[in-house]
Every structure is written in structure tokens, then in C-alpha cells.
């Protein structure tokens, strides 16, 4: 999983989050603080290489949908 700005990798996390069947809700996250400019494009990319198709699932947690997401916040100078 990686955070990209204008197509350039800025931060990543790599781990085995394979579903073992014993623990639902296995998750992965990556975070960073970046100086951005107007017009910069931020993207979150997730990939897997297990050799078989994988699906990113959403789950209901007390009525709230929990799914893959990218969150960005502006911090004023």
C-alpha cells in the first residue's frame, strides 16, 4: 500500500494481510505528513501478488461502512 503525490511514491507499508479465516477485519494502513502545492494529485495504491485474484472488502461496523479510503487534511501554517 502506498501514498503517491503526482505519481511519485512518498510512503508505503508492506505486510502480509492474508485472510486466515480466523480473524475478520485484518487491516493495513500507511500515513505520512507532506508539504503539498496547489494542483498536486494525491493517490492511494494497493496491490497484491499472491498469484490469485484478491478483493478489497467493505464491512459493516455498527451500521458504519468500513472500506478502503484515503484521508487528507490541510494544516494551516
N, C-alpha and C positions, 0 to 999 in steps of 0.2 A: 504494500500500500504506500503510495507516495503523494506528496503535495508538490505540484508544479506551478511555476509562475512563468508565463509566456513560453511554455514548452520546456523549461529547464527545471530539473529535479532540485527541490530545495530541502526536503526532509523525507525520510522513509522509515518504515518499520517492516521487518521481515520475520515471520514466525509461522509455525505450523498451527493452524487453527482448524484442522480437520475435525469434522463431526465424529466423535467417538461413540455417539449413541447414548452415552451415559449422562451427559450434561448439556441441556439445551442452552442456547444463548451464548455460545462461545463468541467472543468479540475480539476486535483488534482496533487499535487507534494510533494515530500519529498527530503530533502537534508541533508548532514552531511559532516564533514571533518574527515577522518580516517587515522591512520597510518597503512599502509599495508606492507606485506612482499612478496617477490618473491614467486609465486605459489599460493597466496591467490585467492579464487574464489569469485567474486562479483556477486550478482544476485538481480534482482528487482522482487518482487512478488506482484501481485494484486489479491484480492479476493472480492467476494460479497456474501451476504447472504439474498437476497431478497426473496428467495424461488422459483424464476423462472430464466431460463437461461438469461444471460446477454452477450452482445458482446462488445468488445472494438473496437471502430470505428476509422477509419482514415478519415481525412477531407482535402480537398484541400484549401489552403490559398494563393491565388495569384499565383498558379502554384506549390507551395511547399507543399509536403505531410506532414501533422502533424499527428503523430501517437505515441502510447506508445513507450518510449525509455528510455534507461539507458545511462547516460553520466558519464565518469570518467576522471579525469585529474590528471597528475602527477605534483606535486610541488616540485621542487628541493630544497635540504637543503641549 
